[in-house]
Amino acid sequence: MAGEAELTPTGYIQHHLQNLTFQVQEGGFWMIHVDTLVTAVAMGLIMVFAFWLATRNATAGVPGKWQAFVEILLEFVDRQARDTYHGSSRLVTPIAITLFFWILLMNLLKMIPADFIALPLELVGVPYWKPVPTADVNATLGLSISVFFLTLFFAIRSKGFGGLAKEFLTAPFGKWMVPFNLILNTVEWLSKPISLAMRLFGNMFGGEIVFLLIWVLGGAGLLGVLGGATLGLGWMLFHLLVIPLQAFIFMMLSIVYLSLAEDSH
């Protein structure tokens, strides 16, 4: 570690939870989390490349192993999207596929010990690198805000500006309760992206802290290493369920919000 404080358990954990940031304007408050942005883009490119490999030599006959695996995954997501979304838009399945597999790949970085990524980067002069983008609230909020604007687009496309405004002001208590309707609908619309982001962030960030705590509590010596490895393996096996589950929940809730946006109140 760079300093003595980072040699303590607290310093070690804080070091691995620190983002590599870039200040857009000197003296300003706009910060870019470089590690989150670079890693998220990299995982998106890997997702696109993996799907491209499956389609490059796609055949209508007996598919190869990778094509068959990708087809199974895509059919699963497509079936969930069709069962949940009741509208007519063809964009929902591509949105669901993008959200699920992109978040899944970002979550899977949790399976790589933080030191395996951070220590080599420190050797080339990168002081911090938080490897899991979904453990950064900025990334999860970015995803959820994108879903929010998609929800708004679907609602306007289905009901028009006038229909959406009328529903926003008159539902659920009628036109004589406009102030209450406005408050309730504002809270409902704003709470969706916030809860969507915080659910994913909370699970990934909490899991990251537990991984670091297990590594720190393992301590030095053979027994400490074995104990930390055993506890870490158990937590890792548990997270093999949490990682795809969180991606699935984010995807399903996004589809539900898109479907509700087109339904009448």
Backbone as CSV, one residue per row, in Angstrom:
resi,resn,N_x,N_y,N_z,CA_x,CA_y,CA_z,C_x,C_y,C_z
1,MET,0.826,-1.189,0.000,0.000,0.000,0.000,0.869,1.251,0.000
2,ALA,0.280,2.353,-0.336,1.069,3.560,-0.512,1.507,4.167,0.800
3,GLY,0.710,4.052,1.858,1.038,4.691,3.116,0.847,3.752,4.271
4,GLU,1.306,4.180,5.453,1.213,3.318,6.616,-0.220,3.083,7.024
5,ALA,-1.068,4.112,6.846,-2.470,3.949,7.232,-3.126,2.846,6.439
6,GLU,-2.651,2.614,5.237,-3.260,1.603,4.394,-2.812,0.198,4.790
7,LEU,-1.793,0.091,5.684,-1.358,-1.211,6.153,-2.271,-1.730,7.252
8,THR,-3.066,-0.864,7.866,-4.023,-1.290,8.876,-5.234,-1.898,8.184
9,PRO,-6.015,-2.726,8.914,-7.230,-3.295,8.313,-8.179,-2.233,7.759
10,THR,-8.364,-1.156,8.535,-9.257,-0.089,8.071,-8.710,0.579,6.818
11,GLY,-7.402,0.847,6.819,-6.798,1.467,5.651,-6.853,0.574,4.428
12,TYR,-6.693,-0.726,4.643,-6.756,-1.680,3.536,-8.142,-1.667,2.884
13,ILE,-9.172,-1.695,3.716,-10.546,-1.704,3.189,-10.856,-0.385,2.494
14,GLN,-10.489,0.725,3.121,-10.747,2.034,2.512,-10.004,2.186,1.190
15,HIS,-8.806,1.625,1.119,-8.025,1.720,-0.123,-8.759,1.042,-1.283
16,HIS,-9.320,-0.144,-1.024,-9.971,-0.892,-2.092,-11.387,-0.393,-2.397
17,LEU,-11.917,0.471,-1.533,-13.232,1.049,-1.788,-13.129,2.447,-2.380
18,GLN,-11.904,2.899,-2.641,-11.668,4.234,-3.195,-11.674,4.175,-4.719
19,ASN,-12.446,5.068,-5.323,-12.477,5.154,-6.782,-11.334,5.994,-7.314
20,LEU,-10.889,5.652,-8.509,-9.954,6.491,-9.242,-10.766,7.587,-9.923
21,THR,-10.559,8.825,-9.520,-11.406,9.917,-9.991,-10.622,10.908,-10.843
22,PHE,-11.365,11.602,-11.669,-10.808,12.677,-12.498,-11.722,13.878,-12.353
23,GLN,-11.166,15.000,-11.915,-11.945,16.211,-11.726,-12.067,16.939,-13.051
24,VAL,-13.316,17.128,-13.477,-13.577,17.737,-14.785,-13.056,19.163,-14.842
25,GLN,-13.286,19.918,-13.786,-12.867,21.315,-13.740,-12.201,21.581,-12.397
26,GLU,-11.056,22.186,-12.428,-10.338,22.460,-11.195,-11.168,23.371,-10.301
27,GLY,-11.367,22.937,-9.069,-12.177,23.693,-8.137,-13.663,23.391,-8.233
28,GLY,-14.071,22.621,-9.241,-15.477,22.264,-9.395,-15.830,21.025,-8.604
29,PHE,-17.093,20.598,-8.732,-17.533,19.429,-7.983,-17.831,18.232,-8.894
30,TRP,-17.684,18.406,-10.222,-17.935,17.296,-11.142,-16.737,16.356,-11.149
31,MET,-16.993,15.112,-10.818,-15.955,14.094,-10.782,-16.345,12.925,-11.683
32,ILE,-15.391,12.415,-12.430,-15.601,11.212,-13.227,-14.901,10.056,-12.523
33,HIS,-15.631,8.987,-12.244,-15.037,7.789,-11.672,-14.469,6.969,-12.824
34,VAL,-13.182,7.146,-13.052,-12.529,6.570,-14.226,-12.610,5.053,-14.214
35,ASP,-12.372,4.432,-13.034,-12.385,2.976,-12.966,-13.768,2.412,-13.273
36,THR,-14.798,3.043,-12.724,-16.164,2.587,-12.995,-16.503,2.717,-14.471
37,LEU,-16.164,3.864,-15.063,-16.489,4.115,-16.466,-15.748,3.156,-17.391
38,VAL,-14.438,3.008,-17.178,-13.625,2.153,-18.047,-14.057,0.692,-17.928
39,THR,-14.264,0.228,-16.696,-14.642,-1.174,-16.489,-16.027,-1.464,-17.053
40,ALA,-16.976,-0.545,-16.862,-18.324,-0.750,-17.383,-18.320,-0.822,-18.907
41,VAL,-17.575,0.091,-19.546,-17.478,0.065,-21.009,-16.811,-1.223,-21.481
42,ALA,-15.763,-1.650,-20.775,-15.064,-2.882,-21.143,-15.993,-4.090,-21.053
43,MET,-16.799,-4.159,-19.993,-17.735,-5.280,-19.851,-18.808,-5.247,-20.940
44,GLY,-19.236,-4.040,-21.325,-20.191,-3.926,-22.418,-19.609,-4.408,-23.732
45,LEU,-18.352,-4.072,-23.996,-17.692,-4.521,-25.226,-17.496,-6.036,-25.219
46,ILE,-17.167,-6.588,-24.060,-17.020,-8.047,-23.953,-18.348,-8.734,-24.233
47,MET,-19.438,-8.163,-23.723,-20.764,-8.727,-23.972,-21.072,-8.728,-25.473
48,VAL,-20.824,-7.600,-26.122,-21.079,-7.506,-27.565,-20.204,-8.497,-28.331
49,PHE,-18.941,-8.601,-27.948,-18.013,-9.514,-28.627,-18.443,-10.964,-28.440
50,ALA,-18.902,-11.325,-27.236,-19.340,-12.699,-26.976,-20.554,-13.055,-27.831
51,PHE,-21.494,-12.115,-27.960,-22.664,-12.370,-28.800,-22.274,-12.420,-30.277
52,TRP,-21.319,-11.591,-30.662,-20.865,-11.604,-32.053,-20.217,-12.941,-32.398
53,LEU,-19.450,-13.509,-31.468,-18.846,-14.817,-31.705,-19.911,-15.891,-31.923
54,ALA,-21.021,-15.757,-31.191,-22.089,-16.748,-31.328,-22.808,-16.615,-32.660
55,THR,-22.888,-15.395,-33.192,-23.634,-15.181,-34.444,-22.753,-15.267,-35.679
56,ARG,-21.418,-15.220,-35.485,-20.519,-15.200,-36.638,-20.663,-16.453,-37.483
57,ASN,-20.727,-17.593,-36.827,-20.870,-18.862,-37.536,-22.190,-19.545,-37.198
58,ALA,-23.213,-18.727,-36.979,-24.513,-19.290,-36.602,-25.080,-20.140,-37.736
59,THR,-25.743,-21.200,-37.335,-26.342,-22.102,-38.309,-27.730,-22.495,-37.859
60,ALA,-28.600,-22.737,-38.836,-29.957,-23.185,-38.513,-29.990,-24.677,-38.199
61,GLY,-28.911,-25.368,-38.505,-28.837,-26.795,-38.220,-28.398,-27.038,-36.785
62,VAL,-27.504,-28.007,-36.603,-27.009,-28.325,-35.268,-26.046,-27.215,-34.848
63,PRO,-26.384,-26.464,-33.788,-25.529,-25.333,-33.402,-24.289,-25.808,-32.648
64,GLY,-23.275,-24.957,-32.653,-22.099,-25.229,-31.842,-22.408,-25.012,-30.374
65,LYS,-21.442,-25.355,-29.536,-21.670,-25.273,-28.088,-21.921,-23.841,-27.639
66,TRP,-21.094,-22.904,-28.135,-21.262,-21.524,-27.710,-22.559,-20.934,-28.255
67,GLN,-22.887,-21.233,-29.508,-24.145,-20.745,-30.068,-25.332,-21.294,-29.295
68,ALA,-25.287,-22.588,-28.954,-26.385,-23.192,-28.207,-26.527,-22.553,-26.828
69,PHE,-25.395,-22.293,-26.162,-25.421,-21.679,-24.832,-26.016,-20.280,-24.891
70,VAL,-25.572,-19.488,-25.875,-26.087,-18.128,-26.010,-27.569,-18.137,-26.364
71,GLU,-27.982,-19.052,-27.218,-29.397,-19.139,-27.590,-30.262,-19.482,-26.387
72,ILE,-29.778,-20.367,-25.525,-30.532,-20.722,-24.316,-30.708,-19.493,-23.424
73,LEU,-29.629,-18.738,-23.237,-29.701,-17.547,-22.398,-30.626,-16.492,-22.993
74,LEU,-30.512,-16.269,-24.298,-31.354,-15.260,-24.941,-32.821,-15.667,-24.926
75,GLU,-33.104,-16.935,-25.131,-34.484,-17.405,-25.081,-35.071,-17.258,-23.686
76,PHE,-34.237,-17.485,-22.667,-34.704,-17.311,-21.285,-35.095,-15.860,-21.029
77,VAL,-34.223,-14.920,-21.406,-34.520,-13.501,-21.189,-35.707,-13.066,-22.029
78,ASP,-35.776,-13.532,-23.269,-36.884,-13.172,-24.149,-38.214,-13.666,-23.594
79,ARG,-38.219,-14.866,-23.050,-39.448,-15.415,-22.470,-39.898,-14.605,-21.250
80,GLN,-38.934,-14.218,-20.411,-39.283,-13.407,-19.243,-39.828,-12.048,-19.670
81,ALA,-39.235,-11.462,-20.683,-39.689,-10.155,-21.154,-41.099,-10.241,-21.736
82,ARG,-41.354,-11.278,-22.530,-42.672,-11.429,-23.151,-43.757,-11.715,-22.121
83,ASP,-43.419,-12.470,-21.088,-44.406,-12.801,-20.056,-44.724,-11.609,-19.163
84,THR,-43.788,-10.675,-19.047,-43.963,-9.547,-18.130,-44.503,-8.310,-18.824
85,TYR,-44.040,-8.048,-20.029,-44.434,-6.847,-20.757,-45.668,-7.136,-21.601
86,HIS,-46.672,-6.270,-21.481,-47.953,-6.511,-22.158,-48.191,-5.560,-23.327
87,GLY,-47.193,-4.757,-23.670,-47.358,-3.836,-24.777,-46.940,-4.445,-26.100
88,SER,-46.715,-3.577,-27.086,-46.405,-4.039,-28.436,-45.013,-3.644,-28.913
89,SER,-44.238,-2.972,-28.070,-42.928,-2.490,-28.506,-41.935,-3.650,-28.667
90,ARG,-41.139,-3.576,-29.740,-40.103,-4.579,-29.979,-38.792,-4.226,-29.295
91,LEU,-38.756,-3.083,-28.614,-37.530,-2.657,-27.949,-37.318,-3.332,-26.604
92,VAL,-38.378,-3.900,-26.033,-38.295,-4.387,-24.656,-37.311,-5.538,-24.518
93,THR,-37.377,-6.521,-25.429,-36.459,-7.657,-25.326,-35.003,-7.226,-25.486
94,PRO,-34.635,-6.389,-26.478,-33.246,-5.905,-26.523,-32.825,-5.149,-25.270
95,ILE,-33.740,-4.348,-24.709,-33.426,-3.637,-23.468,-33.170,-4.631,-22.341
96,ALA,-34.025,-5.644,-22.236,-33.870,-6.654,-21.183,-32.559,-7.420,-21.338
97,ILE,-32.233,-7.793,-22.566,-30.992,-8.535,-22.823,-29.778,-7.684,-22.447
98,THR,-29.792,-6.411,-22.856,-28.674,-5.526,-22.546,-28.497,-5.349,-21.055
99,LEU,-29.588,-5.072,-20.344,-29.506,-4.856,-18.901,-29.016,-6.100,-18.176
100,PHE,-29.599,-7.249,-18.498,-29.275,-8.470,-17.746,-27.814,-8.866,-17.935
101,PHE,-27.372,-8.967,-19.171,-26.022,-9.485,-19.416,-24.948,-8.455,-19.073
102,TRP,-25.230,-7.190,-19.263,-24.249,-6.165,-18.903,-24.064,-6.126,-17.385
103,ILE,-25.167,-6.099,-16.639,-25.067,-6.092,-15.180,-24.455,-7.389,-14.673
104,LEU,-24.805,-8.503,-15.301,-24.239,-9.791,-14.890,-22.716,-9.789,-15.021
105,LEU,-22.195,-9.296,-16.139,-20.754,-9.267,-16.340,-20.077,-8.319,-15.349
106,MET,-20.697,-7.176,-15.093,-20.114,-6.252,-14.121,-20.117,-6.855,-12.723
107,ASN,-21.200,-7.550,-12.361,-21.268,-8.195,-11.052,-20.240,-9.313,-10.913
108,LEU,-19.988,-10.036,-12.006,-19.072,-11.181,-11.954,-17.637,-10.770,-11.621
109,LEU,-17.297,-9.510,-11.801,-15.960,-9.047,-11.425,-15.716,-9.183,-9.935
110,LYS,-16.780,-9.316,-9.164,-16.643,-9.537,-7.728,-15.945,-10.853,-7.418
111,MET,-15.977,-11.802,-8.352,-15.342,-13.090,-8.137,-13.813,-13.006,-8.215
112,ILE,-13.301,-11.889,-8.727,-11.850,-11.693,-8.805,-11.398,-10.947,-7.554
113,PRO,-10.481,-11.492,-6.757,-10.001,-10.766,-5.570,-9.494,-9.374,-5.940
114,ALA,-9.811,-8.407,-5.086,-9.488,-7.007,-5.395,-7.995,-6.799,-5.615
115,ASP,-7.156,-7.501,-4.841,-5.707,-7.318,-4.979,-5.189,-7.780,-6.328
116,PHE,-5.865,-8.745,-6.937,-5.414,-9.252,-8.233,-5.475,-8.174,-9.310
117,ILE,-6.350,-7.195,-9.105,-6.485,-6.100,-10.063,-5.748,-4.858,-9.582
118,ALA,-5.895,-4.540,-8.284,-5.353,-3.287,-7.758,-3.831,-3.298,-7.675
119,LEU,-3.234,-4.392,-7.211,-1.783,-4.418,-7.009,-0.992,-4.273,-8.312
120,PRO,-1.337,-5.003,-9.390,-0.608,-4.771,-10.646,-0.747,-3.337,-11.157
121,LEU,-1.930,-2.739,-10.956,-2.121,-1.358,-11.407,-1.299,-0.386,-10.571
122,GLU,-1.131,-0.687,-9.274,-0.300,0.174,-8.434,1.148,0.174,-8.913
123,LEU,1.586,-0.944,-9.433,2.970,-1.043,-9.902,3.231,-0.132,-11.101
124,VAL,2.179,0.196,-11.852,2.345,1.083,-13.013,1.855,2.495,-12.705
125,GLY,1.621,2.784,-11.415,1.318,4.149,-11.009,-0.140,4.499,-10.850
126,VAL,-1.046,3.514,-10.900,-2.473,3.784,-10.687,-2.772,3.550,-9.208
127,PRO,-3.052,4.602,-8.426,-3.159,4.439,-6.971,-4.405,3.692,-6.511
128,TYR,-5.515,3.876,-7.203,-6.787,3.255,-6.797,-7.451,2.634,-8.016
129,TRP,-8.145,1.548,-7.768,-8.963,0.969,-8.833,-10.035,0.081,-8.192
130,LYS,-11.252,0.584,-8.194,-12.387,-0.177,-7.651,-12.932,-1.036,-8.779
131,PRO,-12.792,-2.371,-8.684,-13.021,-3.199,-9.873,-14.479,-3.454,-10.233
132,VAL,-15.406,-3.355,-9.274,-16.800,-3.729,-9.532,-17.624,-2.466,-9.781
133,PRO,-18.041,-2.190,-11.013,-18.790,-0.959,-11.299,-20.110,-0.860,-10.543
134,THR,-20.796,-1.989,-10.360,-22.096,-1.946,-9.691,-21.979,-1.749,-8.188
135,ALA,-20.752,-1.751,-7.648,-20.532,-1.370,-6.251,-20.325,0.132,-6.119
136,ASP,-20.501,0.852,-7.218,-20.435,2.317,-7.252,-21.839,2.840,-7.526
137,VAL,-22.357,3.644,-6.611,-23.736,4.121,-6.736,-23.931,4.967,-7.986
138,ASN,-22.854,5.588,-8.490,-22.981,6.382,-9.711,-23.340,5.511,-10.909
139,ALA,-22.781,4.292,-10.957,-23.087,3.385,-12.062,-24.519,2.886,-11.980
140,THR,-24.950,2.479,-10.795,-26.310,1.952,-10.666,-27.352,3.051,-10.875
141,LEU,-27.044,4.262,-10.422,-27.958,5.378,-10.682,-28.003,5.708,-12.162
142,GLY,-26.859,5.614,-12.844,-26.854,5.842,-14.280,-27.745,4.859,-15.012
143,LEU,-27.679,3.595,-14.621,-28.530,2.576,-15.231,-30.001,2.848,-14.933
144,SER,-30.312,3.149,-13.672,-31.714,3.335,-13.290,-32.300,4.610,-13.895
145,ILE,-31.499,5.659,-14.018,-31.996,6.889,-14.648,-32.261,6.646,-16.130
146,SER,-31.431,5.828,-16.762,-31.688,5.458,-18.163,-33.022,4.723,-18.282
147,VAL,-33.279,3.809,-17.342,-34.565,3.104,-17.332,-35.703,4.090,-17.095
148,PHE,-35.486,5.082,-16.237,-36.515,6.091,-15.966,-36.895,6.846,-17.240
149,PHE,-35.896,7.269,-18.010,-36.188,8.002,-19.254,-36.841,7.090,-20.293
150,LEU,-36.458,5.822,-20.305,-37.138,4.874,-21.184,-38.600,4.711,-20.769
151,THR,-38.837,4.660,-19.465,-40.208,4.561,-18.960,-41.019,5.775,-19.382
152,LEU,-40.412,6.952,-19.274,-41.088,8.182,-19.685,-41.373,8.161,-21.186
153,PHE,-40.423,7.682,-21.970,-40.602,7.591,-23.424,-41.747,6.640,-23.768
154,PHE,-41.787,5.467,-23.100,-42.850,4.497,-23.370,-44.210,5.073,-22.986
155,ALA,-44.275,5.806,-21.868,-45.551,6.388,-21.431,-46.032,7.434,-22.418
156,ILE,-45.142,8.313,-22.873,-45.527,9.352,-23.831,-45.903,8.727,-25.174
157,ARG,-45.162,7.704,-25.590,-45.476,7.040,-26.860,-46.852,6.390,-26.820
158,SER,-47.220,5.860,-25.672,-48.495,5.161,-25.550,-49.677,6.110,-25.316
159,LYS,-49.482,7.145,-24.492,-50.603,7.987,-24.060,-50.542,9.402,-24.599
160,GLY,-49.365,9.796,-25.110,-49.196,11.174,-25.543,-48.913,12.084,-24.346
161,PHE,-48.443,13.297,-24.634,-48.154,14.244,-23.558,-49.424,14.582,-22.779
162,GLY,-50.508,14.807,-23.517,-51.758,15.172,-22.858,-52.296,14.059,-21.986
163,GLY,-52.276,12.833,-22.501,-52.790,11.715,-21.724,-51.972,11.452,-20.475
164,LEU,-50.644,11.563,-20.604,-49.788,11.344,-19.448,-49.988,12.444,-18.412
165,ALA,-50.087,13.686,-18.872,-50.296,14.804,-17.941,-51.644,14.676,-17.231
166,LYS,-52.681,14.291,-17.980,-54.011,14.116,-17.367,-53.977,13.023,-16.315
167,GLU,-53.339,11.904,-16.632,-53.244,10.808,-15.665,-52.428,11.216,-14.450
168,PHE,-51.371,11.990,-14.684,-50.493,12.413,-13.593,-51.234,13.310,-12.607
169,LEU,-52.191,14.118,-13.127,-52.888,15.075,-12.282,-54.208,14.548,-11.712
170,THR,-54.838,13.596,-12.387,-56.179,13.162,-11.958,-56.215,11.779,-11.315
171,ALA,-55.199,10.954,-11.519,-55.195,9.622,-10.920,-54.369,9.655,-9.631
172,PRO,-54.761,8.931,-8.594,-55.895,7.990,-8.566,-57.175,8.554,-7.952
173,PHE,-57.171,9.806,-7.435,-58.299,10.298,-6.647,-59.231,11.227,-7.405
174,GLY,-58.999,11.415,-8.711,-59.896,12.255,-9.480,-59.424,13.700,-9.558
175,LYS,-60.135,14.476,-10.388,-59.684,15.836,-10.691,-59.823,16.796,-9.518
176,TRP,-60.624,16.444,-8.504,-60.795,17.334,-7.361,-59.659,17.200,-6.345
177,MET,-58.781,16.253,-6.567,-57.663,16.012,-5.637,-56.329,16.163,-6.360
178,VAL,-56.238,17.164,-7.230,-55.031,17.348,-8.042,-53.762,17.484,-7.200
179,PRO,-53.732,18.288,-6.128,-52.487,18.404,-5.352,-52.009,17.056,-4.793
180,PHE,-52.939,16.264,-4.269,-52.566,14.966,-3.702,-52.116,14.006,-4.812
181,ASN,-52.827,14.030,-5.922,-52.430,13.176,-7.047,-51.026,13.533,-7.532
182,LEU,-50.758,14.834,-7.616,-49.455,15.286,-8.091,-48.339,14.827,-7.152
183,ILE,-48.571,14.945,-5.847,-47.570,14.521,-4.867,-47.337,13.023,-4.935
184,LEU,-48.424,12.253,-4.958,-48.309,10.796,-4.977,-47.610,10.306,-6.236
185,ASN,-47.995,10.846,-7.376,-47.392,10.389,-8.633,-45.933,10.821,-8.755
186,THR,-45.602,12.012,-8.230,-44.209,12.453,-8.244,-43.345,11.524,-7.396
187,VAL,-43.835,11.203,-6.204,-43.093,10.286,-5.323,-42.955,8.910,-5.974
188,GLU,-44.029,8.439,-6.604,-43.987,7.118,-7.236,-42.964,7.084,-8.372
189,TRP,-42.982,8.094,-9.230,-42.075,8.094,-10.376,-40.620,8.261,-9.955
190,LEU,-40.371,9.084,-8.947,-38.990,9.307,-8.507,-38.452,8.151,-7.678
191,SER,-39.332,7.476,-6.947,-38.875,6.379,-6.080,-38.441,5.157,-6.881
192,LYS,-38.981,4.992,-8.078,-38.637,3.813,-8.872,-37.160,3.769,-9.255
193,PRO,-36.600,4.809,-9.888,-35.174,4.737,-10.228,-34.274,4.719,-9.005
194,ILE,-34.679,5.419,-7.931,-33.844,5.442,-6.729,-33.783,4.058,-6.089
195,SER,-34.951,3.426,-5.921,-34.969,2.087,-5.317,-34.282,1.066,-6.210
196,LEU,-34.447,1.210,-7.515,-33.805,0.292,-8.458,-32.281,0.375,-8.338
197,ALA,-31.763,1.592,-8.241,-30.315,1.779,-8.134,-29.785,1.324,-6.783
198,MET,-30.480,1.692,-5.711,-29.987,1.388,-4.371,-30.026,-0.103,-4.059
199,ARG,-30.972,-0.809,-4.630,-31.050,-2.255,-4.393,-29.814,-2.954,-4.970
200,LEU,-29.485,-2.648,-6.200,-28.316,-3.253,-6.826,-27.023,-2.793,-6.154
201,PHE,-26.904,-1.496,-5.917,-25.708,-0.959,-5.271,-25.515,-1.540,-3.875
202,GLY,-26.574,-1.596,-3.078,-26.463,-2.082,-1.710,-25.969,-3.511,-1.637
203,ASN,-26.500,-4.360,-2.495,-26.082,-5.762,-2.493,-24.638,-5.926,-2.942
204,MET,-24.240,-5.221,-3.994,-22.878,-5.364,-4.500,-21.859,-4.704,-3.581
205,PHE,-22.189,-3.527,-3.055,-21.263,-2.835,-2.161,-21.110,-3.594,-0.846
206,GLY,-22.232,-4.095,-0.314,-22.171,-4.880,0.913,-21.358,-6.147,0.733
207,GLY,-21.542,-6.813,-0.396,-20.764,-8.014,-0.675,-19.283,-7.722,-0.799
208,GLU,-18.954,-6.568,-1.403,-17.549,-6.174,-1.547,-16.905,-5.955,-0.181
209,ILE,-17.620,-5.308,0.732,-17.092,-5.068,2.069,-16.859,-6.385,2.802
210,VAL,-17.811,-7.318,2.681,-17.658,-8.609,3.358,-16.451,-9.365,2.816
211,PHE,-16.247,-9.347,1.499,-15.063,-9.997,0.915,-13.777,-9.407,1.498
212,LEU,-13.715,-8.077,1.590,-12.516,-7.424,2.126,-12.338,-7.727,3.609
213,LEU,-13.435,-7.763,4.355,-13.359,-8.086,5.779,-12.848,-9.509,5.994
214,ILE,-13.332,-10.441,5.197,-12.881,-11.826,5.316,-11.385,-11.916,5.048
215,TRP,-10.927,-11.197,4.042,-9.507,-11.228,3.700,-8.669,-10.628,4.827
216,VAL,-9.167,-9.524,5.425,-8.441,-8.869,6.510,-8.448,-9.727,7.769
217,LEU,-9.617,-10.291,8.121,-9.736,-11.082,9.345,-8.964,-12.389,9.264
218,GLY,-8.658,-12.832,8.030,-7.866,-14.049,7.903,-6.508,-13.891,8.551
219,GLY,-5.953,-12.657,8.475,-4.693,-12.381,9.139,-3.507,-13.066,8.485
220,ALA,-2.418,-13.061,9.195,-1.183,-13.641,8.689,-1.039,-15.074,9.175
221,GLY,-0.078,-15.773,8.623,0.179,-17.146,9.036,-0.644,-18.134,8.233
222,LEU,-0.228,-19.396,8.340,-0.888,-20.439,7.570,-2.335,-20.621,7.983
223,LEU,-2.600,-20.645,9.319,-3.974,-20.833,9.796,-4.861,-19.669,9.369
224,GLY,-4.301,-18.462,9.432,-5.086,-17.304,9.023,-5.427,-17.343,7.553
225,VAL,-4.458,-17.729,6.740,-4.695,-17.822,5.300,-5.727,-18.894,4.988
226,LEU,-5.604,-20.051,5.635,-6.560,-21.142,5.400,-7.963,-20.758,5.871
227,GLY,-8.017,-20.108,7.049,-9.330,-19.684,7.554,-9.976,-18.657,6.647
228,GLY,-9.168,-17.655,6.208,-9.704,-16.642,5.301,-10.131,-17.230,3.974
229,ALA,-9.335,-18.205,3.473,-9.686,-18.835,2.199,-10.978,-19.628,2.316
230,THR,-11.164,-20.316,3.451,-12.389,-21.108,3.652,-13.617,-20.210,3.723
231,LEU,-13.519,-19.148,4.544,-14.648,-18.217,4.657,-14.905,-17.510,3.329
232,GLY,-13.815,-17.129,2.660,-13.975,-16.459,1.369,-14.622,-17.348,0.334
233,LEU,-14.266,-18.640,0.342,-14.873,-19.575,-0.607,-16.365,-19.726,-0.334
234,GLY,-16.735,-19.811,0.938,-18.158,-19.929,1.277,-18.949,-18.715,0.835
235,TRP,-18.383,-17.524,1.096,-19.070,-16.290,0.678,-19.118,-16.175,-0.842
236,MET,-18.068,-16.648,-1.523,-18.039,-16.617,-2.977,-19.111,-17.525,-3.566
237,LEU,-19.276,-18.724,-2.998,-20.308,-19.648,-3.477,-21.693,-19.056,-3.278
238,PHE,-21.888,-18.364,-2.139,-23.168,-17.702,-1.901,-23.415,-16.614,-2.937
239,HIS,-22.358,-15.877,-3.275,-22.504,-14.784,-4.231,-22.677,-15.281,-5.659
240,LEU,-22.361,-16.531,-5.917,-22.669,-17.087,-7.232,-24.171,-17.108,-7.482
241,LEU,-24.951,-17.099,-6.410,-26.404,-16.983,-6.528,-26.848,-15.522,-6.535
242,VAL,-26.191,-14.702,-5.712,-26.578,-13.294,-5.593,-26.299,-12.523,-6.880
243,ILE,-25.170,-12.797,-7.512,-24.749,-12.032,-8.691,-25.755,-12.121,-9.835
244,PRO,-26.145,-13.327,-10.294,-27.158,-13.362,-11.365,-28.532,-12.941,-10.870
245,LEU,-28.826,-13.179,-9.586,-30.133,-12.802,-9.054,-30.328,-11.298,-9.092
246,GLN,-29.306,-10.532,-8.725,-29.424,-9.081,-8.741,-29.573,-8.545,-10.170
247,ALA,-28.863,-9.150,-11.116,-29.025,-8.754,-12.516,-30.439,-9.068,-12.998
248,PHE,-30.944,-10.222,-12.596,-32.294,-10.630,-12.997,-33.350,-9.706,-12.390
249,ILE,-33.205,-9.361,-11.113,-34.176,-8.488,-10.457,-34.188,-7.111,-11.111
250,PHE,-33.004,-6.559,-11.399,-32.938,-5.255,-12.053,-33.627,-5.306,-13.414
251,MET,-33.371,-6.354,-14.164,-33.980,-6.491,-15.484,-35.498,-6.612,-15.373
252,MET,-35.979,-7.470,-14.475,-37.415,-7.711,-14.364,-38.161,-6.469,-13.899
253,LEU,-37.606,-5.767,-12.911,-38.261,-4.544,-12.445,-38.290,-3.483,-13.544
254,SER,-37.242,-3.418,-14.337,-37.219,-2.461,-15.453,-38.331,-2.780,-16.447
255,ILE,-38.518,-4.057,-16.761,-39.583,-4.450,-17.686,-40.946,-4.151,-17.088
256,VAL,-41.101,-4.407,-15.792,-42.370,-4.106,-15.116,-42.670,-2.611,-15.198
257,TYR,-41.668,-1.769,-14.962,-41.881,-0.323,-15.036,-42.255,0.112,-16.447
258,LEU,-41.624,-0.488,-17.454,-41.969,-0.153,-18.837,-43.392,-0.570,-19.158
259,SER,-43.797,-1.729,-18.660,-45.147,-2.219,-18.905,-46.179,-1.343,-18.203
260,LEU,-45.898,-0.969,-16.943,-46.821,-0.119,-16.191,-46.955,1.266,-16.812
261,ALA,-45.879,1.746,-17.425,-45.918,3.078,-18.045,-46.934,3.145,-19.167
262,GLU,-47.194,2.012,-19.832,-48.136,2.010,-20.945,-49.558,1.657,-20.516
263,ASP,-49.708,1.116,-19.310,-51.039,0.745,-18.830,-51.777,1.962,-18.315
264,SER,-53.080,1.896,-18.378,-53.901,2.949,-17.761,-53.864,2.767,-16.259
265,HIS,-54.052,3.890,-15.540,-53.953,3.822,-14.094,-55.075,2.957,-13.552
